[in-house]
Amino acid sequence: MNIMKLALKIISYSGLGLTIIPSILFLMDKIELSQLKLYMLIGVFVWFGSAVFWIGKGKK
């Protein structure tokens, strides 16, 4: 696995974390709804912006 693909995976999983972790924090009353929406929006853009480059790419 090359270093670029590994970096893209780390970035995309971080974006995925930004869609999951704020939801849990909101349920625990640690963040407000406006913060939840902002973090999840950023996470969605990071995930779709980076995951498209490595998901579905078979080994050649």
VMD Tcl script that draws the C-alpha trace (Angstrom):
set ca {
  {0.00 0.00 0.00}
  {1.48 3.29 -0.96}
  {1.75 6.27 1.36}
  {-0.76 8.41 -0.54}
  {-3.50 5.80 -0.28}
  {-2.80 5.41 3.43}
  {-3.00 9.18 3.95}
  {-6.32 9.31 2.08}
  {-7.71 6.53 4.25}
  {-6.70 8.33 7.44}
  {-8.25 11.58 6.22}
  {-11.47 9.92 5.10}
  {-11.88 7.94 8.32}
  {-11.33 11.16 10.25}
  {-14.18 12.69 8.26}
  {-16.32 9.69 9.06}
  {-15.50 10.19 12.71}
  {-16.69 13.78 12.40}
  {-20.10 12.46 11.42}
  {-20.37 9.91 14.24}
  {-18.67 11.42 17.31}
  {-20.64 14.71 17.35}
  {-23.90 12.75 17.35}
  {-22.82 10.92 20.48}
  {-21.67 14.16 22.10}
  {-24.99 15.78 21.30}
  {-26.89 12.91 22.89}
  {-24.75 13.36 26.01}
  {-25.54 17.12 26.05}
  {-21.88 18.05 25.53}
  {-22.40 20.14 22.36}
  {-25.20 22.28 20.95}
  {-27.27 21.50 17.86}
  {-25.55 24.19 15.80}
  {-22.14 22.68 16.60}
  {-23.44 19.22 15.70}
  {-24.61 20.42 12.31}
  {-21.33 22.20 11.59}
  {-19.13 19.23 12.55}
  {-21.26 16.78 10.61}
  {-21.25 19.00 7.52}
  {-17.47 19.27 7.64}
  {-17.21 15.51 8.17}
  {-19.41 14.76 5.16}
  {-17.34 16.98 2.89}
  {-14.07 15.49 4.15}
  {-15.37 11.92 3.78}
  {-16.77 12.30 0.28}
  {-13.86 14.48 -0.81}
  {-11.24 11.92 0.13}
  {-12.90 8.49 0.09}
  {-13.77 8.72 -3.59}
  {-10.08 8.34 -4.42}
  {-9.53 4.98 -2.73}
  {-12.84 3.17 -2.26}
  {-13.59 0.72 -5.04}
  {-10.10 0.82 -6.45}
  {-9.01 -2.77 -6.92}
  {-5.43 -3.93 -6.72}
  {-3.84 -3.82 -10.12}
}
mol new
graphics top color blue
foreach p $ca { graphics top sphere $p radius 0.5 }
foreach p [lrange $ca 0 end-1] q [lrange $ca 1 end] { graphics top cylinder $p $q radius 0.2 }
display resetview
